[in-house]
Amino acid sequence: MAEQAAKIKLAVLQKLGKKDEADLLIQQSIVHPNIREIYLKDLFSAKKIDEAKKIAREGILVAKGKDHPGTGRRFEEWLYRIAEAEKDITTIRKFLRKFYLDRHDLSDFQKLKGSFKNDKQLWKEEFEMLVAGLRKNGSNWALLDLFIAEEKWEDFLNQILEACRKEQKFFYPSNGNLGLIERYEKILHEHFPENLITLYAEEIQKSLKGAPQGRGHYQYVCRLLRRMKKWGAEETVKKIKEDIANIYAVRKALLDELSRV
């Protein structure tokens, strides 16, 4: 591989102290991301900040042209690192915002929030912009995690309810809306126990519609029903069982699993 060969040769030249030859190789091989990054590191260490920014920006453009978002992200990280060194708060926020909206990592969110610690009004505006960005991208789980991080419980519940109003295909392992509810079951049970029971009751019924899904799904549904009973929703579970038995009387595997609840 040309890039690996250039990297090895560069390491040898630098170890031998052949700076001119090493610099020439870098210029000839800078099209390769790893070589560009070695050069960037040298520029940054030498405090040649303007040149480092230029090389990083070019790296982003090259990666974009080749449709290599992961490589582009590496050079965005360099621009972020440089901004931190320069204490350039505008650029720091720009990249943290982008990183969070791209990959939904809460560590990026917390860093971004920390940059607004002395301006609550600006943070409120920033937070609303993040929510709008996640909604635009249809990032449902990221929105829910964001509302949990900020302890915005009513917003969290409304987002769950909105998601469950939409038709979502049932498939393993996410299990459609049932999987969504189960993922956030602990939070729902702590803050909205009645809503949790109602959501499970509705989505269990919805998940059984259409063609039979097989015993695996029936066992999954019955595990949820047993949990509901454990939370004190015996009457709700009893009604669900009666409805299922009446509607799906020919599904023997379903009725068999249901008899164990």
Sequence and secondary structure as in RCSB ss.txt:
>XXXX:A:sequence
MAEQAAKIKLAVLQKLGKKDEADLLIQQSIVHPNIREIYLKDLFSAKKIDEAKKIAREGILVAKGKDHPGTGRRF
EEWLYRIAEAEKDITTIRKFLRKFYLDRHDLSDFQKLKGSFKNDKQLWKEEFEMLVAGLRKNGSNWALLDLFIAE
EKWEDFLNQILEACRKEQKFFYPSNGNLGLIERYEKILHEHFPENLITLYAEEIQKSLKGAPQGRGHYQYVCRLL
RRMKKWGAEETVKKIKEDIANIYAVRKALLDELSRV
>XXXX:A:secstr
 HHHHHHHHHHHHHHTT HHHHHHHHHHHTTSHHHHHHHHHHHHHTT HHHHHHHHHHHHHHHHHTT HHHHHHH
HHHHHHHHHHHT HHHHHHHHHHHHHHH  HHHHHHHHHTTTT HHHHHHHHHHHHHHHHHTT HHHHHHHHHHT
T HHHHHHHHHHHHHS     TTTTHHHHHHHHTHHHHHHH HHHHHHHHHHHHHHHTSSS   HHHHHHHHHHH
HHHHHTT HHHHHHHHHHHHHHTTT HHHHHHHTT 
